[in-house]
Amino acid sequence: MIRILLAEDDEAMRTYLSRALEQAGYSVAAVSNGMDAIPLLETEVFDLLLSDIVMPELDGIELAQRCNEISPGTKVMFITGFAAVALRVSRETSNAKMLSKPFHLRDLVLEVERMFEDQALALN
């Protein structure tokens, strides 16, 4: 089962995204900020880091950079509602996927599925 670490500071959004991903068959560990995500990255294996970009203490871009150091095999996808932040992401983390708010949950699930299509084909 694909494991996702979700870092989202908005509680309602975090719950909403977690439920949608779990209903799609993914295992989700959800945290409210980047600082809480670091210990999980250090002690557990995740296939995907799904992170809001704008968060207090440790933003999503810094979290993705730390994730790359700790767990280079973990894929990264950002969610954001800020266009200017999206430009910064494309400069600093070119291999990460980006999903702009607002989005439909089915779009999120489809993007996650696309990220792991090659992995699923290799297992068959």
N, C-alpha and C positions, 0 to 999 in steps of 0.2 A: 504494500500500500504506500502510495506517495504521501510523504509527510511535509506539511507546510507550517512554517513559523510566520504568524501574522503579527505585525507590530502596527498598531493603530491606536492613537490617543483618544479618539472619540468612542465612548463606550457603546452607544447605539450602533454605530457603523461597525465596530469590532464584532458585536454580537450578530449583526445582520450578515456580515461576510463569513463569519465562522460557520453559521448555520447553513448558508448556501453551499459552502465548500464541503462541509460534512455530508450534506444531502447528496452531493455529487460523487461521494465515495472517497473523499480525501480525509486524512488524519490531520487535525489542526490543533496547534498549540498557539494560544493568543495571549499577547502581552500588551500593556498600555503604553509602552515607550521603548525606545532603543536601548536604554540602560538595562531594562529587565530582559531584553532579548539576548544580550551578550552571554550571561551564564548558561543559557540554554544552548546557544551555539557551541559553547565550550564543552558541554557534557552530553549532548545528544546529536543525532544525525538528522538533518533536514534536507529534503530535495529542493525546496523552494523557500526563499525569504520573500514574503509579500509585505511591503512596508509603505506606510504613508510617508511622504517626504517631510512635511512640516510637522515636527513634534518637538516638545520641550526637551531640554537636556542634551539629547543626542539625536540629531535629525536623521532622516532616512538615508541620505547620501553617506553620512559618516558611518551609519550602521552597515550599509552595504560594503563600504571599504573595510571595516573591521571583519565582516562576514567573509570577505575574500581572503583575508589573512588567516582567519581561524579555520574556515571550511571552504576552500577554493572550489570544491565540486558542487556547492549549493548555488542554484540559479537564483536570479534576483528579478523581481517585478515590483515596480513602484506604482502607487496610486496617488493622484494629486488633483487638486482643483485649481492650482496656480500655474498659469501658462509660463510665467517668467521662471519659475522653479523648474519646469520641464526643460527649458533651454539649458539650465545649469546641469541637469542630469545628463543630457545628451553629450555635453562636453566632458563631464567627469566620470561617467560610468557608461561608456558606449555599448557595452554588451548587455545591459539591462533592458527589460521591456518596460513600457510605460502605458498606463491606463489612466485616462483623464476623467475626473468626476464632472458631471454625473455620468454614470454608466449603469446598464442593466446587469443584474446578477448573471444572466445567461452569457453576457459578453465576457464577464470575468471568468466564468467556468470554461468558456470556449478558449480564451487566451491561455489559461492554465493547461488545458488539454493539448493545445498546439505546442506548448513548451515541452511536453513529454511524449509527443507522438513518436519520435524516433526511438525513445526508450521502450515504449509499448510494442513497437514493431520488432525490436530486437528480442523481446521476451517471447514472441510468438514463433 
